[in-house]
Amino acid sequence: MLSAAQVEEFDKNGFLKGGVILGDEEVERLREELDLVMDGKSVKRPVLNRNMRGGESKLYDNMKMSVDEKVVQIVNIWMASDLFYRHACHPVLCEEIAQLCRTDTLRIWHDQVQYKPPVSGGPTGWHQDHPLWPIIQPADLVSAWVALDDAVIENGCMWMVPGSHKWGNQMKYVASTKEFKPYHKEPALLPADAVVEAVPFEIKKGQVGYHHCLTWHGSPHNRSERKRRAIAVHYMPGHTRYEPTSSHVMHDYVEVRPGDILSGQHFPVVYSSASS
Ligand SMILES: O=C(O)CCC(=O)C(=O)O
């Protein structure tokens, strides 16, 4: 349960560090399970298991990667692994996300592992999540990003731009310098008091970091000798609707009509305050 001060901090900045919610053994079991899925050895399969490298990925085209860089992206590992499904149902994550979303119901929109291997780990370019999810509305989802290794500056932790979740959809103007500093291509379009300045979001192994789906964020290279693994679960509040305007990898799994609440077996309810 988050305090009122924590909720206020999240509302102000668009991100918040939570507590350590996984012990060493739990992290170890998730790491083993991740290896199985990543190596294609699990019985069930995730929706995506790929290297998000330049050319293969249009998601982050404001940040090109060279061919020897690697960011393994797995989408919906919960469909391949009961352990990861249970992780998405973690009572602390769900209760705190429900607080931040002011909702009594949560569904999984989708989850996402991003693994940056030692030395060759590539960047994840500056972006906002919701503009990359053009089949759902409104833009008020919150994600729970749990580190499976200490995520620090040296191994490519995420960076966040405080307050940027209040600036609306700016995705087509969000850009990055060579030094991985974010900037806006048409700053006059931002609110007068907007300051585009990124801060590191270091998260300990087993700890959770929350971010709003409009917060500008990204993560640079991992040139260290350490792995950087993490599992993000992107949660939908009870009122999220299916409103397709473009394509998305989860589109094929939708069974409802435009305008309907996005429900169904691939978007399971993982929290309902009526049941707690
Ligand atoms: O893991 C990362 O570095 C980026 C993850 C991300 O963009 C997200 O969870 O929304």
The ligand as a Tripos MOL2 file, in Angstrom:
@<TRIPOS>MOLECULE
LIG
   10     9     1     0     0
SMALL
NO_CHARGES

@<TRIPOS>ATOM
      1 O1         13.4370   -1.8880  -19.7080 O.co2     1 LIG1
      2 C1         13.6820   -0.8400  -20.2970 C.2       1 LIG1
      3 O2         14.8050   -0.3470  -20.3280 O.co2     1 LIG1
      4 C2         12.5760   -0.0670  -20.9800 C.3       1 LIG1
      5 C3         11.2310   -0.5650  -20.5710 C.3       1 LIG1
      6 C4         10.1100    0.2980  -21.0080 C.2       1 LIG1
      7 O3         10.2210    1.1190  -21.8850 O.2       1 LIG1
      8 C5          8.8220    0.1460  -20.3380 C.2       1 LIG1
      9 O4          8.6830   -0.7180  -19.4540 O.co2     1 LIG1
     10 O5          7.8840    0.9010  -20.6660 O.co2     1 LIG1
@<TRIPOS>BOND
     1     1     2 2
     2     2     3 1
     3     2     4 1
     4     4     5 1
     5     5     6 1
     6     6     7 2
     7     6     8 1
     8     8     9 2
     9     8    10 1
@<TRIPOS>SUBSTRUCTURE
     1 LIG1         1 GROUP 0 **** ****
